[in-house]
Amino acid sequence: MPDRKKVGVLTFHRCINYGAYWQARCLVEGVRAMGHDAVILDHRSWRVAMRELTWGLWPVSPDFIPPLDYLRYARKEWAFFRAISRLPRSRPFNLERPAGMEHYDLVLVGSDEVWSPKHAWYGTCPIFYGEGVRTDSLAAYATSFGGHAASEGLDAVRAKQLRSFDAISVRDENSRTIVREAIGRDVPIVLDPCLHFPINAAPVRHLPRGPYVAVYGYRFSEPFTRAVQQCARKHRLPIISIGYRNGWADQNWLTAGPDDFVRFMAGARAVATNFFHGCVFALRHAIPFVCEMLTDRSIKVQNLTTSVGAERHLMTRESSMAAYDERLSQPLDTVIQRRLHELRVASAAYLESVLS
């Protein structure tokens, strides 16, 4: 058995975002289940906190938000604060001055788009490239550059910082290409923690009754919403949007916390999304889904669906009604589960190697 290590997980654990929360929780709980003393590195920043709080109350800016929705979004934020407070965390330290953090045997950077230079409030933070991190060993798990395309390259400073990592794994081909071109290393692709590890969501009281189409995302195009509505009506399913108001949905659940989200997605008959983690949770539960291709998220969702053989679930303006109906009503192709299994094996092997 490998020695028990003191492990810090460095990620976006304070984001008011279901995917960000669950990837952080799944990774730290997964490493703890492997026999190590793992915690989330609890970085703090007033600058980031204010940006996050503001975005959480106005997530669909500049769209109009009904006044009562601010109260609903505030309840959602409070649910996140409670959930985050229960995560195993380190002693707090300043995001911009990581010298105040404790020392660790290993720091795991990731998952999420922690290396994206375009992230609105974390994109300029060198800590996610290992700068100033106090550790004997530095590794990355399922990291991503988000919407930063490989064709844009990586600046010399960030490339130099990446060379300090003892081990790197990424969650998509775009990120793999960026790393290879920046530092000349071919790194493995592993699964997002939400697809790799068990999810231990607490029971919740207020789930919708009966089958439904789950909607996760916002600013969907009119052709996409019209097609999803027609399919839902055909199969007599209500459309319920979680986390964000969508006027075309039959119901909007804006106060849902992280545990609510997991239970809600698992109970859906079908999923309509334009978010990366909307696809992740549909894939995790083998639920029929469609994902709209949007410019700012297309890299992430296209890489994910390609890696598991689910490209047919990406919808464009040219997609037919027959295609929507098939994707939303038929079971997922068996090749998807086979590829997920192969990636889980690769993900486990990578983590075992960096933790040994």
KESE-98637 format. One record per residue (C-alpha): x, y, z; residue number from 0. Coordinates in steps of 0.25 Angstrom, whole numbers, m for minus. Example, Ala and Ser with C-alpha at 12.3 -4.5 7.8 and 13.67 -1.06 7.14 Angstrom:
<gumars>
<gumar px="49" py="m18" pz="31" seq="0"/>
<gumar px="55" py="m4" pz="29" seq="1"/>
</gumars>
This chain:
<gumars>
<gumar px="0" py="0" pz="0" seq="0"/>
<gumar px="5" py="14" pz="m3" seq="1"/>
<gumar px="9" py="23" pz="8" seq="2"/>
<gumar px="m3" py="32" pz="13" seq="3"/>
<gumar px="0" py="46" pz="7" seq="4"/>
<gumar px="m5" py="60" pz="11" seq="5"/>
<gumar px="m12" py="65" pz="m2" seq="6"/>
<gumar px="m17" py="78" pz="m5" seq="7"/>
<gumar px="m27" py="80" pz="m17" seq="8"/>
<gumar px="m26" py="94" pz="m24" seq="9"/>
<gumar px="m38" py="97" pz="m32" seq="10"/>
<gumar px="m50" py="107" pz="m33" seq="11"/>
<gumar px="m57" py="102" pz="m21" seq="12"/>
<gumar px="m64" py="115" pz="m17" seq="13"/>
<gumar px="m71" py="117" pz="m31" seq="14"/>
<gumar px="m87" py="118" pz="m30" seq="15"/>
<gumar px="m87" py="107" pz="m41" seq="16"/>
<gumar px="m92" py="93" pz="m39" seq="17"/>
<gumar px="m81" py="87" pz="m48" seq="18"/>
<gumar px="m70" py="94" pz="m41" seq="19"/>
<gumar px="m75" py="90" pz="m27" seq="20"/>
<gumar px="m77" py="75" pz="m31" seq="21"/>
<gumar px="m64" py="74" pz="m38" seq="22"/>
<gumar px="m57" py="79" pz="m26" seq="23"/>
<gumar px="m64" py="70" pz="m16" seq="24"/>
<gumar px="m63" py="58" pz="m25" seq="25"/>
<gumar px="m48" py="59" pz="m26" seq="26"/>
<gumar px="m45" py="62" pz="m11" seq="27"/>
<gumar px="m55" py="51" pz="m7" seq="28"/>
<gumar px="m49" py="41" pz="m17" seq="29"/>
<gumar px="m35" py="44" pz="m12" seq="30"/>
<gumar px="m39" py="42" pz="2" seq="31"/>
<gumar px="m45" py="29" pz="m2" seq="32"/>
<gumar px="m32" py="24" pz="m7" seq="33"/>
<gumar px="m26" py="26" pz="7" seq="34"/>
<gumar px="m20" py="40" pz="7" seq="35"/>
<gumar px="m22" py="52" pz="15" seq="36"/>
<gumar px="m28" py="61" pz="5" seq="37"/>
<gumar px="m34" py="75" pz="6" seq="38"/>
<gumar px="m38" py="86" pz="m3" seq="39"/>
<gumar px="m28" py="98" pz="m3" seq="40"/>
<gumar px="m37" py="109" pz="3" seq="41"/>
<gumar px="m32" py="121" pz="m4" seq="42"/>
<gumar px="m39" py="134" pz="m1" seq="43"/>
<gumar px="m40" py="147" pz="m9" seq="44"/>
<gumar px="m49" py="159" pz="m7" seq="45"/>
<gumar px="m48" py="163" pz="m22" seq="46"/>
<gumar px="m52" py="149" pz="m26" seq="47"/>
<gumar px="m63" py="148" pz="m15" seq="48"/>
<gumar px="m70" py="160" pz="m20" seq="49"/>
<gumar px="m69" py="156" pz="m34" seq="50"/>
<gumar px="m75" py="143" pz="m31" seq="51"/>
<gumar px="m86" py="148" pz="m22" seq="52"/>
<gumar px="m90" py="158" pz="m32" seq="53"/>
<gumar px="m91" py="148" pz="m43" seq="54"/>
<gumar px="m99" py="138" pz="m34" seq="55"/>
<gumar px="m110" py="149" pz="m33" seq="56"/>
<gumar px="m110" py="153" pz="m47" seq="57"/>
<gumar px="m105" py="140" pz="m55" seq="58"/>
<gumar px="m112" py="144" pz="m68" seq="59"/>
<gumar px="m107" py="158" pz="m69" seq="60"/>
<gumar px="m110" py="167" pz="m77" seq="61"/>
<gumar px="m124" py="160" pz="m78" seq="62"/>
<gumar px="m135" py="166" pz="m70" seq="63"/>
<gumar px="m137" py="159" pz="m56" seq="64"/>
<gumar px="m151" py="159" pz="m49" seq="65"/>
<gumar px="m149" py="166" pz="m35" seq="66"/>
<gumar px="m153" py="153" pz="m28" seq="67"/>
<gumar px="m143" py="145" pz="m35" seq="68"/>
<gumar px="m132" py="152" pz="m27" seq="69"/>
<gumar px="m137" py="146" pz="m15" seq="70"/>
<gumar px="m138" py="133" pz="m21" seq="71"/>
<gumar px="m123" py="134" pz="m26" seq="72"/>
<gumar px="m119" py="138" pz="m12" seq="73"/>
<gumar px="m125" py="126" pz="m7" seq="74"/>
<gumar px="m118" py="118" pz="m17" seq="75"/>
<gumar px="m105" py="125" pz="m13" seq="76"/>
<gumar px="m108" py="122" pz="2" seq="77"/>
<gumar px="m109" py="107" pz="m1" seq="78"/>
<gumar px="m96" py="107" pz="m8" seq="79"/>
<gumar px="m89" py="114" pz="4" seq="80"/>
<gumar px="m95" py="103" pz="13" seq="81"/>
<gumar px="m90" py="92" pz="4" seq="82"/>
<gumar px="m76" py="99" pz="2" seq="83"/>
<gumar px="m75" py="100" pz="17" seq="84"/>
<gumar px="m76" py="85" pz="19" seq="85"/>
<gumar px="m65" py="82" pz="9" seq="86"/>
<gumar px="m52" py="77" pz="15" seq="87"/>
<gumar px="m43" py="89" pz="14" seq="88"/>
<gumar px="m30" py="94" pz="18" seq="89"/>
<gumar px="m27" py="106" pz="27" seq="90"/>
<gumar px="m31" py="119" pz="19" seq="91"/>
<gumar px="m20" py="127" pz="11" seq="92"/>
<gumar px="m20" py="139" pz="2" seq="93"/>
<gumar px="m21" py="135" pz="m13" seq="94"/>
<gumar px="m11" py="145" pz="m17" seq="95"/>
<gumar px="m1" py="141" pz="m6" seq="96"/>
<gumar px="0" py="126" pz="m6" seq="97"/>
<gumar px="12" py="127" pz="3" seq="98"/>
<gumar px="2" py="126" pz="15" seq="99"/>
<gumar px="m3" py="112" pz="11" seq="100"/>
<gumar px="1" py="100" pz="18" seq="101"/>
<gumar px="11" py="90" pz="12" seq="102"/>
<gumar px="6" py="78" pz="5" seq="103"/>
<gumar px="13" py="65" pz="0" seq="104"/>
<gumar px="5" py="67" pz="m12" seq="105"/>
<gumar px="m4" py="77" pz="m18" seq="106"/>
<gumar px="m14" py="73" pz="m29" seq="107"/>
<gumar px="m18" py="85" pz="m38" seq="108"/>
<gumar px="m31" py="83" pz="m45" seq="109"/>
<gumar px="m41" py="79" pz="m50" seq="110"/>
<gumar px="m49" py="90" pz="m57" seq="111"/>
<gumar px="m44" py="101" pz="m66" seq="112"/>
<gumar px="m33" py="105" pz="m56" seq="113"/>
<gumar px="m23" py="108" pz="m67" seq="114"/>
<gumar px="m32" py="117" pz="m76" seq="115"/>
<gumar px="m26" py="131" pz="m78" seq="116"/>
<gumar px="m40" py="136" pz="m81" seq="117"/>
<gumar px="m47" py="133" pz="m68" seq="118"/>
<gumar px="m53" py="146" pz="m63" seq="119"/>
<gumar px="m47" py="146" pz="m49" seq="120"/>
<gumar px="m37" py="134" pz="m48" seq="121"/>
<gumar px="m30" py="136" pz="m62" seq="122"/>
<gumar px="m19" py="145" pz="m56" seq="123"/>
<gumar px="m16" py="136" pz="m44" seq="124"/>
<gumar px="m3" py="129" pz="m45" seq="125"/>
<gumar px="m5" py="120" pz="m33" seq="126"/>
<gumar px="m13" py="110" pz="m43" seq="127"/>
<gumar px="0" py="109" pz="m51" seq="128"/>
<gumar px="7" py="105" pz="m38" seq="129"/>
<gumar px="13" py="118" pz="m35" seq="130"/>
<gumar px="16" py="119" pz="m20" seq="131"/>
<gumar px="9" py="106" pz="m16" seq="132"/>
<gumar px="16" py="100" pz="m4" seq="133"/>
<gumar px="17" py="85" pz="m8" seq="134"/>
<gumar px="28" py="74" pz="m10" seq="135"/>
<gumar px="20" py="69" pz="m23" seq="136"/>
<gumar px="11" py="77" pz="m33" seq="137"/>
<gumar px="2" py="70" pz="m42" seq="138"/>
<gumar px="m11" py="73" pz="m50" seq="139"/>
<gumar px="m23" py="65" pz="m51" seq="140"/>
<gumar px="m33" py="67" pz="m62" seq="141"/>
<gumar px="m29" py="81" pz="m64" seq="142"/>
<gumar px="m35" py="90" pz="m76" seq="143"/>
<gumar px="m32" py="103" pz="m83" seq="144"/>
<gumar px="m47" py="105" pz="m85" seq="145"/>
<gumar px="m50" py="113" pz="m97" seq="146"/>
<gumar px="m36" py="116" pz="m100" seq="147"/>
<gumar px="m33" py="109" pz="m113" seq="148"/>
<gumar px="m20" py="102" pz="m116" seq="149"/>
<gumar px="m19" py="111" pz="m129" seq="150"/>
<gumar px="m17" py="123" pz="m119" seq="151"/>
<gumar px="m5" py="117" pz="m113" seq="152"/>
<gumar px="1" py="119" pz="m99" seq="153"/>
<gumar px="10" py="130" pz="m94" seq="154"/>
<gumar px="24" py="128" pz="m90" seq="155"/>
<gumar px="21" py="131" pz="m75" seq="156"/>
<gumar px="10" py="120" pz="m74" seq="157"/>
<gumar px="18" py="110" pz="m82" seq="158"/>
<gumar px="30" py="112" pz="m73" seq="159"/>
<gumar px="20" py="110" pz="m61" seq="160"/>
<gumar px="15" py="97" pz="m67" seq="161"/>
<gumar px="29" py="91" pz="m68" seq="162"/>
<gumar px="29" py="91" pz="m52" seq="163"/>
<gumar px="18" py="81" pz="m52" seq="164"/>
<gumar px="23" py="66" pz="m48" seq="165"/>
<gumar px="11" py="60" pz="m55" seq="166"/>
<gumar px="0" py="66" pz="m64" seq="167"/>
<gumar px="m14" py="60" pz="m69" seq="168"/>
<gumar px="m25" py="68" pz="m76" seq="169"/>
<gumar px="m39" py="66" pz="m78" seq="170"/>
<gumar px="m40" py="69" pz="m93" seq="171"/>
<gumar px="m32" py="68" pz="m106" seq="172"/>
<gumar px="m31" py="84" pz="m108" seq="173"/>
<gumar px="m24" py="85" pz="m94" seq="174"/>
<gumar px="m15" py="73" pz="m98" seq="175"/>
<gumar px="m11" py="80" pz="m111" seq="176"/>
<gumar px="m8" py="93" pz="m103" seq="177"/>
<gumar px="1" py="86" pz="m93" seq="178"/>
<gumar px="8" py="78" pz="m104" seq="179"/>
<gumar px="11" py="90" pz="m112" seq="180"/>
<gumar px="15" py="99" pz="m100" seq="181"/>
<gumar px="25" py="89" pz="m93" seq="182"/>
<gumar px="26" py="77" pz="m103" seq="183"/>
<gumar px="20" py="67" pz="m93" seq="184"/>
<gumar px="9" py="58" pz="m98" seq="185"/>
<gumar px="m1" py="56" pz="m86" seq="186"/>
<gumar px="m12" py="47" pz="m84" seq="187"/>
<gumar px="m27" py="50" pz="m84" seq="188"/>
<gumar px="m35" py="46" pz="m72" seq="189"/>
<gumar px="m49" py="48" pz="m68" seq="190"/>
<gumar px="m56" py="60" pz="m61" seq="191"/>
<gumar px="m57" py="56" pz="m46" seq="192"/>
<gumar px="m72" py="56" pz="m47" seq="193"/>
<gumar px="m71" py="44" pz="m57" seq="194"/>
<gumar px="m60" py="37" pz="m50" seq="195"/>
<gumar px="m63" py="36" pz="m35" seq="196"/>
<gumar px="m76" py="33" pz="m28" seq="197"/>
<gumar px="m85" py="44" pz="m24" seq="198"/>
<gumar px="m91" py="44" pz="m10" seq="199"/>
<gumar px="m102" py="54" pz="m11" seq="200"/>
<gumar px="m111" py="56" pz="2" seq="201"/>
<gumar px="m126" py="53" pz="1" seq="202"/>
<gumar px="m134" py="65" pz="m3" seq="203"/>
<gumar px="m149" py="68" pz="0" seq="204"/>
<gumar px="m154" py="76" pz="m12" seq="205"/>
<gumar px="m152" py="68" pz="m25" seq="206"/>
<gumar px="m162" py="69" pz="m36" seq="207"/>
<gumar px="m172" py="58" pz="m37" seq="208"/>
<gumar px="m173" py="49" pz="m49" seq="209"/>
<gumar px="m164" py="49" pz="m62" seq="210"/>
<gumar px="m159" py="62" pz="m68" seq="211"/>
<gumar px="m149" py="69" pz="m77" seq="212"/>
<gumar px="m137" py="75" pz="m69" seq="213"/>
<gumar px="m132" py="88" pz="m75" seq="214"/>
<gumar px="m118" py="93" pz="m70" seq="215"/>
<gumar px="m112" py="106" pz="m76" seq="216"/>
<gumar px="m117" py="119" pz="m82" seq="217"/>
<gumar px="m118" py="127" pz="m94" seq="218"/>
<gumar px="m122" py="116" pz="m103" seq="219"/>
<gumar px="m126" py="119" pz="m118" seq="220"/>
<gumar px="m140" py="120" pz="m122" seq="221"/>
<gumar px="m139" py="108" pz="m132" seq="222"/>
<gumar px="m133" py="99" pz="m120" seq="223"/>
<gumar px="m144" py="103" pz="m110" seq="224"/>
<gumar px="m155" py="101" pz="m121" seq="225"/>
<gumar px="m150" py="87" pz="m124" seq="226"/>
<gumar px="m149" py="83" pz="m109" seq="227"/>
<gumar px="m163" py="88" pz="m106" seq="228"/>
<gumar px="m168" py="80" pz="m118" seq="229"/>
<gumar px="m162" py="68" pz="m113" seq="230"/>
<gumar px="m166" py="70" pz="m99" seq="231"/>
<gumar px="m181" py="72" pz="m103" seq="232"/>
<gumar px="m180" py="60" pz="m112" seq="233"/>
<gumar px="m176" py="51" pz="m100" seq="234"/>
<gumar px="m185" py="59" pz="m90" seq="235"/>
<gumar px="m173" py="63" pz="m82" seq="236"/>
<gumar px="m172" py="76" pz="m74" seq="237"/>
<gumar px="m159" py="84" pz="m76" seq="238"/>
<gumar px="m153" py="89" pz="m63" seq="239"/>
<gumar px="m141" py="98" pz="m63" seq="240"/>
<gumar px="m131" py="97" pz="m51" seq="241"/>
<gumar px="m122" py="108" pz="m46" seq="242"/>
<gumar px="m126" py="119" pz="m57" seq="243"/>
<gumar px="m139" py="125" pz="m62" seq="244"/>
<gumar px="m143" py="120" pz="m76" seq="245"/>
<gumar px="m156" py="127" pz="m80" seq="246"/>
<gumar px="m159" py="115" pz="m90" seq="247"/>
<gumar px="m159" py="105" pz="m78" seq="248"/>
<gumar px="m171" py="100" pz="m71" seq="249"/>
<gumar px="m165" py="102" pz="m58" seq="250"/>
<gumar px="m152" py="109" pz="m53" seq="251"/>
<gumar px="m145" py="104" pz="m40" seq="252"/>
<gumar px="m136" py="115" pz="m36" seq="253"/>
<gumar px="m133" py="112" pz="m22" seq="254"/>
<gumar px="m127" py="98" pz="m24" seq="255"/>
<gumar px="m114" py="95" pz="m16" seq="256"/>
<gumar px="m103" py="85" pz="m21" seq="257"/>
<gumar px="m110" py="73" pz="m15" seq="258"/>
<gumar px="m123" py="77" pz="m21" seq="259"/>
<gumar px="m116" py="78" pz="m35" seq="260"/>
<gumar px="m110" py="64" pz="m34" seq="261"/>
<gumar px="m124" py="58" pz="m30" seq="262"/>
<gumar px="m131" py="66" pz="m40" seq="263"/>
<gumar px="m122" py="62" pz="m52" seq="264"/>
<gumar px="m122" py="47" pz="m48" seq="265"/>
<gumar px="m137" py="47" pz="m48" seq="266"/>
<gumar px="m139" py="53" pz="m62" seq="267"/>
<gumar px="m145" py="46" pz="m74" seq="268"/>
<gumar px="m137" py="54" pz="m83" seq="269"/>
<gumar px="m127" py="66" pz="m82" seq="270"/>
<gumar px="m126" py="79" pz="m91" seq="271"/>
<gumar px="m113" py="87" pz="m88" seq="272"/>
<gumar px="m103" py="96" pz="m94" seq="273"/>
<gumar px="m93" py="94" pz="m82" seq="274"/>
<gumar px="m82" py="84" pz="m81" seq="275"/>
<gumar px="m86" py="79" pz="m67" seq="276"/>
<gumar px="m101" py="77" pz="m73" seq="277"/>
<gumar px="m94" py="67" pz="m83" seq="278"/>
<gumar px="m86" py="61" pz="m71" seq="279"/>
<gumar px="m98" py="58" pz="m63" seq="280"/>
<gumar px="m106" py="53" pz="m74" seq="281"/>
<gumar px="m95" py="43" pz="m78" seq="282"/>
<gumar px="m93" py="39" pz="m63" seq="283"/>
<gumar px="m107" py="35" pz="m62" seq="284"/>
<gumar px="m108" py="30" pz="m77" seq="285"/>
<gumar px="m120" py="39" pz="m79" seq="286"/>
<gumar px="m124" py="43" pz="m93" seq="287"/>
<gumar px="m119" py="58" pz="m96" seq="288"/>
<gumar px="m117" py="69" pz="m106" seq="289"/>
<gumar px="m107" py="80" pz="m105" seq="290"/>
<gumar px="m107" py="93" pz="m113" seq="291"/>
<gumar px="m93" py="97" pz="m118" seq="292"/>
<gumar px="m90" py="111" pz="m114" seq="293"/>
<gumar px="m77" py="118" pz="m118" seq="294"/>
<gumar px="m72" py="121" pz="m104" seq="295"/>
<gumar px="m74" py="106" pz="m99" seq="296"/>
<gumar px="m73" py="98" pz="m112" seq="297"/>
<gumar px="m59" py="94" pz="m110" seq="298"/>
<gumar px="m62" py="88" pz="m96" seq="299"/>
<gumar px="m75" py="80" pz="m100" seq="300"/>
<gumar px="m69" py="76" pz="m114" seq="301"/>
<gumar px="m57" py="70" pz="m108" seq="302"/>
<gumar px="m65" py="63" pz="m97" seq="303"/>
<gumar px="m75" py="57" pz="m106" seq="304"/>
<gumar px="m64" py="53" pz="m116" seq="305"/>
<gumar px="m56" py="46" pz="m106" seq="306"/>
<gumar px="m68" py="37" pz="m102" seq="307"/>
<gumar px="m74" py="35" pz="m115" seq="308"/>
<gumar px="m86" py="44" pz="m113" seq="309"/>
<gumar px="m84" py="54" pz="m124" seq="310"/>
<gumar px="m98" py="52" pz="m129" seq="311"/>
<gumar px="m104" py="59" pz="m117" seq="312"/>
<gumar px="m98" py="72" pz="m121" seq="313"/>
<gumar px="m109" py="80" pz="m128" seq="314"/>
<gumar px="m107" py="91" pz="m138" seq="315"/>
<gumar px="m117" py="100" pz="m145" seq="316"/>
<gumar px="m117" py="90" pz="m157" seq="317"/>
<gumar px="m122" py="79" pz="m147" seq="318"/>
<gumar px="m135" py="73" pz="m151" seq="319"/>
<gumar px="m147" py="70" pz="m142" seq="320"/>
<gumar px="m145" py="56" pz="m144" seq="321"/>
<gumar px="m131" py="57" pz="m139" seq="322"/>
<gumar px="m136" py="64" pz="m126" seq="323"/>
<gumar px="m147" py="54" pz="m124" seq="324"/>
<gumar px="m138" py="42" pz="m125" seq="325"/>
<gumar px="m127" py="48" pz="m116" seq="326"/>
<gumar px="m137" py="52" pz="m106" seq="327"/>
<gumar px="m145" py="39" pz="m106" seq="328"/>
<gumar px="m135" py="27" pz="m109" seq="329"/>
<gumar px="m125" py="21" pz="m99" seq="330"/>
<gumar px="m111" py="25" pz="m101" seq="331"/>
<gumar px="m102" py="17" pz="m110" seq="332"/>
<gumar px="m95" py="5" pz="m103" seq="333"/>
<gumar px="m81" py="10" pz="m109" seq="334"/>
<gumar px="m82" py="22" pz="m99" seq="335"/>
<gumar px="m82" py="14" pz="m87" seq="336"/>
<gumar px="m71" py="5" pz="m92" seq="337"/>
<gumar px="m62" py="18" pz="m95" seq="338"/>
<gumar px="m66" py="23" pz="m81" seq="339"/>
<gumar px="m61" py="10" pz="m75" seq="340"/>
<gumar px="m48" py="11" pz="m83" seq="341"/>
<gumar px="m46" py="26" pz="m78" seq="342"/>
<gumar px="m49" py="22" pz="m64" seq="343"/>
<gumar px="m38" py="11" pz="m64" seq="344"/>
<gumar px="m28" py="22" pz="m70" seq="345"/>
<gumar px="m32" py="32" pz="m60" seq="346"/>
<gumar px="m30" py="22" pz="m48" seq="347"/>
<gumar px="m17" py="18" pz="m53" seq="348"/>
<gumar px="m12" py="33" pz="m54" seq="349"/>
<gumar px="m17" py="36" pz="m40" seq="350"/>
<gumar px="m10" py="24" pz="m34" seq="351"/>
<gumar px="3" py="27" pz="m41" seq="352"/>
<gumar px="3" py="41" pz="m35" seq="353"/>
<gumar px="m1" py="37" pz="m21" seq="354"/>
<gumar px="8" py="25" pz="m20" seq="355"/>
</gumars>
